[in-house]
Amino acid sequence: MGVSFDLFGTLVTADRPDDPAAAVATELAKRDVTVPDDWAAAYAEPHVDAPDGAEVPLP
């Protein structure tokens, strides 16, 4: 599975996929995980319910 981390260009460089949702869907399908028809919308949907302008810390 392709994963990219933006480390401010100081530690690593990585090629980013043109379509991250499609790249994830491809890797899921390779692992026999069913990818829903609305995957692109689901991938882009925010999964954190935070007020506008709020900072959300990483877990």
Summary of the structure (lengths in Angstrom):
residues: 59
radius of gyration: 14.4
end to end distance: 21.0
largest distance: 38.2
contacts: 73
relative contact order: 0.14
helix: 29%
strand: 0%
